[in-house]
């Protein structure tokens, strides 16, 4: 198992460590619900250094990204970030990722930890454009400061005027006296905040400085457990659960990042699917009785016929009700439709809703 540079820090703080994507990661510190509410109401600090980082440079960099990813890199200006996904030859999702444009011939790509090698090989295999690729995943760390107080906390440590940095934009600047840090107005909690990328050797100093700056605002260290409940309340997908090599962006509700005005891997397959329509669709639902849906639970109709499968589910700390995402036959995806989640051989009623849940 790999460890992030902050492993000893997490252990000293009493974090419960679990294996995740090949890393030993903190799942919780003080408790999932407390950490969840800290992010929704104040702020939380996450170590997400297990994520992968690639630099793609040179005259062919943009052409390579245009071909391997579904979103249109022409929309990127210097200092702007873009959510997108990689597709395989069958139109399935290799990974979802964020592309940052640093300059005309320099891009920074952030991928999911479980897919670092897969993504690298996939992009490299399609690199007929002469782009220069660098895998910086083992040299870089990533902290996410999330929540309504995140801007005030981070502003204490940087001369960068954070209020001038719009959502999905970034800059390279100083934090806590450390130079050349990528400061990004992004995150996966739905509560606002920033993500900062930097060299491994600066991880402990930055963690300590941020925790100290956040103390007066009630910021807590947060683990993967709260990260999962936070992203699910906002209807954000998790690769390996809601997205995989056998589901397409159109089935996953990611048509908005699939741009057909340029060429990309499996474009013809997705164009056909768009014109003919999908047979299954990632759909949000809320339990109508007290029950917690989990990944893999079958979804059935009133007659007990299987119509889909739960991909993500939890008890929403904010709503105090079970919520989830499931791939359903398209006939059952209309908001308000009654469906049933099979939990321990019982069919528990649920209702189709449109995310976000909160």
N, C-alpha and C positions, 0 to 999 in steps of 0.2 A: 504493500500500500504506500502511495505517495503521501507526503505531508506538505502543507503550505508553510511558508516561513513563520506563520503565527501559531503553529501547533502548540508550542509550549505556553504561549499566552492564553490560549483557550483552556488548556488543562489547568493552569494556575487559577483561572476564573471559575473553575468548577463545571465547565461545559461537559455535557454528555456527548461523547464522540462516537460517530458511526461511520461505517464504510459507505462512500458515495462516489460513483464514477471513478473508482480507482484511488480515491483519496480518503484519508481519515478526516472527517469534517464535523464541526459542532452542529448537533441537531437542535439543542436548546441549552440555555443557561439558567435563568430564573424560572422559566416555564413558558410554554408556547403561547398561552392566552395573554399573559402579561407582556410578552415581547410583541405580540400582534398589536395590542392596543397602544403600546408605546409608539409604534410606527404610524398608526392611524391618527394618534392624537398629539404626539410630540416628535420623537425621532428614534431611530435604531441604527446600529452600525453592524454591517455584515462583512465578513471575510469571504469573498467570492474569488479568491486567487486561484482556484482550481480551473477556472475558465481558460480557454485557449486564445492566444493572440498571434496573428500573422501580420507581417508587413508585405504588401504587394506593390512593387515599384517598377519604374521604367516606362518607356513609350507604349508598351503593350498592356500596362496594368489595367486601364479602364476597359479595354476590349476583352480581356480575360474575365473581369468581373461581370461585364455585360452578358457574356455567354454562359457562365456557370450559375448566375443568380437571376431570379425572376423579376426583381424590381429594376427600375431604369436608373442606372448610374448617371445618366445625363442630368438628372434632377439635383445631383449633388454639387454644392458649391464648397469652396474651402471652408472648413469649420462646421460642416453639416454632417449629420449622421443619418443612416437609413436602415430601417428594418427590412429584411429580405429573407429569402430561403434558397437553398441549393436543391436542384432536382436531378434525379437519376434518369437513366434512359427510358424508364417506364412512366415517368412523370411523378414518381414518389418523392417524398421529401427526405433528402440526405441530412439536412439540418436547417434550423432557423438561426439567423445570425444578425449582427449589426456591422455595417460597413461605414467607416469614418473616412472622409476625404481630407487629408492633410494638405495636399497640393496636387497640381495637375497630374503628376506622375508618381504620387505617393498615397497609398491607401492603407488603412489600419483595419483589420478584420477581427471581430471577437466571436468565438464559437463556443458551443457547449462542451463542457469538460469530457463527457463520455464519447464525444465525436472528434476529438482533436486529430488523432491519426487518420480516421476515416475521411474527414474533411480535407486534411492536407493532401492525402493521396488523390482524392476526387478532383480537387482544384488543379493539382500538379499534372494529373493525367490529361487534363483538357488545356494545359498551358502550351498551346501552339503559337502563342502570341509573343514569346520571348520575354515575358514578364519575369522580374527578379523576385523570388519568394523567400521570405525569412520566417522561420518558426521561432517566435520569441516566448513561447508559452512557459518554458522552464525558467526564464530570466525575469519575468514580470509578475507583479502582484496587483490585486484589484480589491479596493474597498468600496462599498456602497453605503452612503449616508442617506437614509431615506426618512421621509416624514415631513410634516408641515414646518418643523423647526430646523430642518436640514440646512437651509440657506443661511440662517443666522449663525448656526454653529460653524459651518465651513468658512463663512465670511470672516470670522475671527482670526483665521489662519492664512488668509490669502489676500494679496492686493488686487486680484482679479475682481472686477465688479460683477458679481454673480447675477444680479438682477438684469444685466445686459445680455445674458446668455439664454436665448430662448430654448424651449423644449426641443430635444433632439439636435442640439448644437453643442459644440465643444471648443475648448481652446487649450493651448499648452502654456503652462505658467508655473508659478511658485506656490507651494503649500508648506507651511511650517518651516520656512527657510530652505526647503528642498526645491531645486530647479527641475525644469523639463517634465513636469507632471501633466498628463492628459486629464483635464477636468471636463467631465461630460454631464450635461443635463439630461440624464437618462436613468432608468431603473426599472425594476420589474415588480413593484409593489402597488402601483397605482396611487401612491400618496405623495408623489413628487420627491425631488432630491437629486443627488449627484453620485456619479461613479468616478473614481480617480484611479488611474493606471500609473505605475511607477516601478522602479527597480526593486528586486527582492530585498536588498540590504537596507532599504528605508522602511520596511514594513512595520517593525516594532515601534520605531519613533513616531510614524504617522498614526498608528493605532492609538498609542498613548496620548499624543497631542489631541487627537479628535475626541477621545473619551473624556479628556480633561475639559476641552472646550464645550462638550455637550452636557457636562454634569449639571450645570445650573438649569438646563432645559429638561432634565429628566431622561436624557438619552440612555438607552440600554444596549448592551451587546446582544445581537440576535442570531439565531441559528437557522438551519435549513427548514425546520418545522414551521416557523412563522413565515419564512419566505414562501413556502408552499401554500399556506392558507391565505396569505395576502394576495398572491398572484391569482389564486383561484376565485376569490371574491370579485376580482376585476375581470374574470373570464380570459386571463392570459394563458396561452398554451404552454405545456411542458413537453419538451422532446423526450420520446421514449414512452410517454403516456398518451398524449393527444396528437402527436405528430410522429410519423415513422416512415420508413422506406416504402411502405405499402399504401400510404395515404397521400393524396395529392393536395396541393394548395387550395384547389377549388372545393374539395370535400371538407377541408379544414376551415373553411371560411376565410381563407387568405387570398381571395380573388383581388383584393385591394392592393396587394403587393405583387401581383402577377400582371406584368405589362406586355401586351402583345404587339406593341409598336417597335419591337426589336427582336433579334433572334436569340434564343437560349436553348439549353438542353431540354429535349422533349416538348418543345413548343407545339409541334403538330399534334401530339397526343392531347395536350391540354386544350388546344383550340377545338378539337373534336369533342372533348368532354364538355366544354363550355357551350357549344352549339346544341349538343344532344341532351345536356343536363346530367347532373350527378344522381346516383342511386342511393347514396348515403351522405349524411351531412353531420358535422360536429355541432351538437345542440346543447344548450343549457337547460337545466331542470332544477326544480326545488321539490324536496320531499313534502308531502302533505300530512305525514305523521312523523312522530319522533323516531328517526332512524338515520344512520350514517351510511351513505353509499360509498363503495370502494372500487378502485380499479379492478376491472375484470368481471364485475357483477353483470349478469344478463339483464336486458331490458325486454319486457314483454308487453303485449297489448291486453285488452280486457278479456280476450279469449285464451290468454296464456301463450300465444304464439310469439316466438323470439323475433324482435324487431331491431335489436342492436345490443351494444355493450358499453358499460361505463368505462371511461378512460381516466377520469379524475373525480374524486369526491371527498368531501370533508364535512364536518360540522362547522358552519360559519360562525366565528366568534362574534361578529357584529350582528348577524340576524338571529342567532341562536336556533338555526334550522339547518337541516342537511341540504347541501347544494352539490351540483356536479356537472360534468360535461360527459356526453356520450355520443358515439356515432349511431345515428338512427336512420332507418329507412325513411326516405324523404317524405313519404305520405304522413309521417308522424311528427314532423318538425315545426308545424305551425304553432305559434304562441298560444297557450291556453289548452293545448291537447293533453288529455290525460294519458299517462303511461304508468307502468309498474316496474319497480326495481326488485329483482329477486334477491332477497337477503335471507340466508339460511332456510331455503325452501318455502319462504313466504313471499307473496307478491305485495309489496308495499306501494301505495299510490304516490305518484309524483306528477308534477305539472310542468310542461315545457314553458320556459321563460327565455327572454332575450338578455344575455349578459351585457353589462356587468351586473352582478347580483347586489352590490352595494354602491 
